[in-house]
Amino acid sequence: MSKKIVIEPVTRVEGHGKVTIHLDDQGNVAQSRLHIVEFRGFERFVQGRPYWEAPVLVERLCGICPVSHHLAAAKAVDVIAGAGTGDGLTPTAEKIRRLMHYGQMFQSHTLHFFHLASPDLLFGYDAPPEQRNVIGVALANRELATQAVLMRKYGQEVIAATAGKKIHGTGAIPGGVNKSLTIEERDTLLKGRAPLNADKMIAWSQGALAFFKDYYKKNKAFIDGFSQFPSNHLSLVRKDGALDLYHGVLRAVDAAGKKILNDVDYQDYLSHLREEVRSWSYMKFPFLKILGKEKGWYRVGPLARLNTADFIPTPLAQKEFEAFKAVTGGKPNNMCMHTHWARLIEVLHSAEVIRDLLLDSDITGTDLVTKGKWQPVGVGVIEAPRGTLMHHYRVNEDDLITMANLIVSTTHNNEPMNRAVNCVAKAMMTGQKEITEPMMNAVEVAIRAYDPCLSCATHAYGQMPLEVSLYDATGKLISQRRK
Amino acid sequence: MASFVKFTINGKTCLAEEGAQLVEAAKENGIYIPTLCNYPGIPPKGSCRICTVLVNGIGQTACTTKVVEGMTVQTSTPELEEFRKSVIEILFAEGNHLCPSCEKSGSCELQALAYRYRVTVPHFPYLFPKRDVEAWHPKLVKDHNRCIQCKRCIRGIRNGKGQALFAFGKRGDKVVINIDPETSRDISDALAQEAMDMCPVGAILRKEKGFDVPIGKRKFDRQPIGSDIQA
């Protein structure tokens, strides 16, 4: 008898989504889908507003990564204000924005790994739900949990110093920033009261990586094999091929490492990317135009970034990058759970960049804004924690926005997440008479690896009400389980 | 030589120049009376009613009342406080005030008063009026969503010839304050800034001038409205 399995809501991710899995009469997975059940509407209601409001308006998309939206929009309106793309800003403005962004990256990645993902690693995806949450992590490993909270706090303090407040600040304005760091702010972040200082954050980031690598050594088969499938990968890279989370050119590689998008200017993204609409989801499906809908989908995020970048421009993270690349002999890494590893390498890289920026005298400079010749269109792209984030605005001659197109990281990962669900469902549920809670959580573990921000605003972690209903082929409810 | 009159506010004996505006006289005596449509240096209008006080037991707007010998004034009774809170709530409900993305957030007098009077959710239904953003002017933007029709701009902003830059248009609940294309032509950046600063909300903006004051340094970030006069 065929069955329909519904996992709703998906837990320990940002926002709300649900999974449906259809099993045929033989118990094989006939169809699986990750549905995004929210509709936000930002692209519509930013229309008619003055363009300089965009960075402050659209950052309300998200409470976890508002800085990413703030800066992607700011980069787009820089172009409109005639300040150019990325390298047109003053050194102080560019470095303050970078500091804000790497603070964001540090806190968001920390939040995801420790609060959302680590319970699955510490206790196993089949552990009891009452243990498999952040409180369980705190009870089992007090030191790790304390570090997680303080690392996130440090990242938030970096954001507050550059954007005015921890969530939904106003630091970036068209053509620059509205403040630099005072000497006191810089010194507090650089060598503040222990443990909240830059060097301690680097040390703790190394500790988090050691924790993961130790886990990997003991659970190699699971980490390598779970939800593993080949894909293309896309991200920004610096012009010289270095990992750069704030600015660069668009690069995509295929599963074998061949460049399929060769360092193109993101102002021209529409020449290379397309978005497909499917009736069952509010989230679109982007693809590389050159490969078409079927083969053009790709991954973004930490795993994709370490697959597209040639090197990491900070020494400690570069060393970790080399170890990471060695696992696949330098070829792209298509192992889903290695995303956690890549994410932690980026945490270390972010901590190093924050320390270096704080040591740079430009960070306390006073030359904050540049302006130039007005342009009617601007595109801003940034590497958000979850991956490539694109903001595209068109304005009329009165400076009011007439069109906005936002392609957020999770949207880029739509097809890969659907594939991941399918992959795990096939491996775990095929031919099973009973669908157990651990099987459902395994599906969520695969989704969680992408750190999706389904609404870019809401947060749900720990044990959430999750209901699975089994239907027969006629749609009749056969059984129901709740956790 | 100015003559002084003696009067009481909330039972406290006060002294002020005869004929002084009650709002200013109270301020001189360390008592805060909230205002919105009133602005120092321009003739009072008494249109927003938020400065309503009891003068000899009768409700009057303090911005249009002059002090006289022996008057007794009550500025803060439970009924007056509730009335003021309602005025603030009505102003929020009547327009489209989206503080999170407003250029004036942190420096907005309506927002600051809402904080002072602890307005959380208005008791009145939001009207969500459909209003436009007028952005044709090379230096100014008029966001009608945020306008509370206090007329400060009409009364206070003049060009070099003494002509008003802003004028009422339409009538009744459709009334709008427009930028006059003739009198506002060739205005200086300084006058545009003065117009933006005089507006108590974010209805008058300078083109490309938003969010340039960092959080923490905005007008009411450190000093809640009225706290310089009375906590």
Interface residues (C-beta under 8 A of the other chain):
Chain A: G48 R49 P50 W52 E53 P55 V56 L57 R60 A81 A163 G164 K165 H168 G169 T170 G171 I173 P174 N178 K179 V369 K371 D398 D399 L400
Chain B: P100 S101 E103 V133 A135 W136 V141 L205 K207 E208 K209 G210 F211 D212 V213 P214 I215 G216
